[in-house]
């Protein structure tokens, strides 16, 4: 299982982005989290199969209908243990 973190920029807070990301991630069988950052971005940590990770990263560029994504930046792969579920915060 691979894990890595991305940050998503644009109009991504207050538009249901984290909840939509959680639904999409769970549908793809991924675990991790989607968290609001103080600077207006959303951090998405995702863990799972490589193909599912690529599919979620592609989806992040669109997000839910009210979102306006301007950038999806991979931050870093990590070796932390994968969580049991996909959560928001």
C-alpha positions as a printed NumPy array, in Angstrom:
array([[  0.   ,   0.   ,   0.   ],
       [  1.328,   3.402,  -1.013],
       [  0.638,   6.646,   0.852],
       [  1.257,  10.239,  -0.117],
       [ -0.061,  13.709,   0.589],
       [ -1.188,  16.477,  -1.74 ],
       [ -2.4  ,  20.023,  -1.213],
       [ -5.291,  21.379,  -3.256],
       [ -5.553,  25.126,  -3.92 ],
       [ -8.352,  27.344,  -5.198],
       [-11.923,  27.635,  -3.965],
       [-11.824,  24.416,  -1.965],
       [-13.058,  25.415,   1.495],
       [-16.732,  25.965,   2.231],
       [-17.863,  24.141,  -0.922],
       [-18.114,  20.525,   0.317],
       [-14.669,  19.607,  -1.017],
       [-13.539,  17.492,   1.961],
       [-16.779,  15.512,   2.145],
       [-16.82 ,  14.901,  -1.624],
       [-13.169,  13.812,  -1.46 ],
       [-13.992,  11.37 ,   1.343],
       [-16.854,   9.855,  -0.709],
       [-14.651,   9.526,  -3.799],
       [-11.752,   8.039,  -1.811],
       [-13.967,   5.487,  -0.078],
       [-15.533,   4.533,  -3.429],
       [-12.001,   3.897,  -4.734],
       [-11.07 ,   1.855,  -1.634],
       [ -8.6  ,   4.428,  -0.293],
       [ -7.941,   5.515,   3.277],
       [ -6.457,   8.773,   4.558],
       [ -7.835,  12.235,   5.282],
       [ -8.906,  15.585,   3.848],
       [ -8.138,  18.537,   6.135],
       [ -8.654,  22.282,   5.797],
       [ -5.426,  24.26 ,   6.118],
       [ -5.26 ,  27.746,   7.633],
       [ -4.133,  29.247,   4.298],
       [ -7.301,  28.141,   2.438],
       [ -5.908,  24.966,   0.868],
       [ -7.028,  21.402,   1.601],
       [ -4.505,  18.698,   2.5  ],
       [ -5.357,  15.237,   1.187],
       [ -3.446,  12.206,   2.468],
       [ -4.298,   9.092,   0.512],
       [ -3.257,   5.48 ,   0.934],
       [ -4.04 ,   2.504,  -1.259],
       [ -3.392,   0.95 ,  -4.656],
       [ -1.362,   2.985,  -7.141],
       [ -4.155,   3.028,  -9.756],
       [ -6.736,   4.234,  -7.208],
       [ -4.33 ,   6.939,  -5.973],
       [ -3.892,   8.184,  -9.541],
       [ -7.659,   8.205, -10.058],
       [ -8.275,  10.242,  -6.886],
       [ -5.497,  12.682,  -7.771],
       [ -7.102,  13.191, -11.176],
       [-10.511,  13.719,  -9.532],
       [ -9.008,  16.323,  -7.156],
       [ -8.432,  18.617, -10.159],
       [-12.22 ,  18.776, -10.588],
       [-13.647,  18.253,  -7.108],
       [-17.333,  18.846,  -6.39 ],
       [-19.376,  21.229,  -8.585],
       [-18.897,  24.355,  -6.402],
       [-15.098,  23.972,  -6.21 ],
       [-12.685,  25.852,  -8.433],
       [ -9.359,  24.028,  -8.231],
       [ -6.283,  25.933,  -9.376],
       [ -3.526,  23.533,  -8.282],
       [ -2.957,  20.022,  -6.943],
       [  0.574,  19.719,  -5.581],
       [  2.044,  16.434,  -4.396],
       [  3.829,  17.118,  -1.132],
       [  5.602,  13.933,  -0.2  ],
       [  5.293,  10.179,  -0.024],
       [  5.422,   8.859,   3.493],
       [  6.02 ,   5.725,   5.468],
       [  3.559,   6.425,   8.285],
       [  1.11 ,   3.591,   8.887],
       [ -2.06 ,   3.82 ,   6.817],
       [ -5.18 ,   4.744,   8.783],
       [ -8.223,   2.479,   8.94 ],
       [-10.617,   4.824,   7.13 ],
       [-10.834,   8.083,   5.165],
       [-11.696,  11.001,   7.443],
       [-12.206,  14.753,   7.25 ],
       [-11.199,  17.425,   9.705]])
